[in-house]
Amino acid sequence: MITLNLLHPIESTPIQTWKFDSEPVIRIGRSGDNDVILYSSVVSRYHVELHRHSLYWEIVNIGANGTYINDQQIDKERVQNGVTIRLATTGPKLQILLDGVESMSPSSHDAATSPKSPTKPSDGRPTFMSRKDSVI
C-alpha cells in the first residue's frame, strides 16, 4: 500500500490523505481524471505520476512547472518512505508513505514521521479531492 498526505503549507501537517492498494500508476494533477486532484494554479493538469515496480515505487515528473524533493528538481526518482515532494517551486507538498516491501530500503532523503491520524480539511471546501471522494 502507498499513502499520500497533502501537507498544510505552513504547519506541514496532513490535511488530506489518499491510500492506494494495487494501482500500477497513480496520477496526480489538476485534471478531473487524475487519481489525486489538486486545484492549484501552479499544478499542471497532469503533473506527476507514481509508477509501481516489483519492489519499489518511482516518481515521474510530467508537469511543466517541475516536481521537487528537498528543493531539487527531479525528472525521475525512486520513492523513499516518508519523502516529501513539492509540485512546482511554490505548490502543494505531498508526503509519500510506503507499507510493506517497498519501505524496506534506506531513505536517501530525510524522512518525516508518519502521522497518527490524518485529517481532512475542516472548512468543508472542496479545494483538494480525490476522484473517489469527489464532492459535487
N, C-alpha and C positions, 0 to 999 in steps of 0.2 A: 504494500500500500504506500501511496505517496500523499502527503498532506501539504497544501499550500495555505499559508496565512498571509492575508493582506495586513500590513502593519500600519498603525497610526503614524502619520507623517512626523509628529513631534515626539510622542512618547515611545514609539517603536513597540507598541503592544498590539496583539492581534485584534482586528476589528471585524474580520470575516474570515471564514475557513472553508476550504473545499477539500474533500477527500476522494481519491480515485483508487480503485482496486485493480482493474485489469486492462485499462486502456493502453494501447501501444503508443499513442501520441496524444498529448494534451496541448490544446491550442489556447493561447492567451492573447487577447486584444480587444479592440473597441467594437468590432463587428458582432452582431447578434448571433452568428453561428459558431462562435468560439465556445470552448468548454468553460473558460473563465472570462467574463466580460468586465472590462474596466473602462468606465467612462471618464476619460481624461484627454484633454486636447493634445497632449504630447505622446499619448499611446497610439500606435498605428492600428489600423483596422485588423491586421494580422501582425502581431508584434514579436511574439516568441513562441517556440514550441519546445515541449519536453518529450524526448524520444526514449522509450523503454528499450534497453538492450537486455541480453540474457542475465547479466549480473550487475548492471548499473543503469542509471538514467543520464541523459545528456541534454544540456540546454543549447538550443539553436536560435540565434537571433535572426529574425526575418524582417524586423521593423526598420523604418527609415531613421529613427532617432536613436537607435542603439539600445543595447542591454549592458548593464554594468554590474560587476562584482568588485567590492572594495574600491570604488571609483575608477576601475579599469574597464574599458570597453572590451567586450568579448564577442566573438563570432560563434564559437562552439566551445563548450566546456563541459567536462564531466561533473555531474551533480555530487556535491559532498553534503552529508547530513548536516542540517542547520544553516546552510548557506543562505544569504540574503541577496536577492537580485533587485536592481532598480531598473525600471523601464524608462529610458531616456535619462538625461542628466538631472532632471528635476521631477521626474514622475513618481508613480507609486512604487513602494517596495513590497516584495513578496519573499517570505521566508519559506524554504523548502525543507520538509522533514521526511525522512525515509524510515520505513519499517521493514524489518526482515533482512534478507541477504544484502540488499543494496547499502544498508547503513553500516556494514562491517568495515568498509575501507576507511583509512585515516583521513581526516579533513586537512586540506591544504589551505583552507580559509578559516578564520575564527568562527566557530560555531556558537550560535546563541542558544540559550537554554530553551527547551520546548515549553510552550505554555501549558498550564494545567487545565484551564477551562476557557477555550476560545469563545469569544462573544461576537455577536452580530451588531451592526450599527443600531444604536438605541433610539435614534430620532425618527426611524421609520422611512427615511428617504431611500428610494431605490437607486442610490448613486453607484453602487457596485453590486453585481449579482451574477450568479452562475446561470447557465441555460436551464439547469434542472430546478433552480429555486426562483425562477423569474416571477416578478410580481407585475400584474397588468392592471 
